[in-house]
């Protein structure tokens, strides 16, 4: 799936379809450390899937926010990173 994600506008004519929101997280595992890249890749994939569902060509003006939190783990608290994202799905003219 080759849908464009951009944190800015595109120099191409388009129609706005809808605004979309996505969320993903990754927590520290028993054998693995915390990976912000996995959460970021996951949220980008979710934005692309929403674009595909709406028959769009791109998600523009994407904004990403993250936070670190703690969650219960076996015997101790585990770190978790959460990434929120939103953008505008467009279809090229």
Protein Blocks (a to p, Z undefined) as FASTA:
>chain_A
ZZdddfbdcddddddfbdcdddddddddfkbccdfklmmmmmmmmmmmmmmmnopabdeh
iacdddddddddehiacddddddddddddddZZ
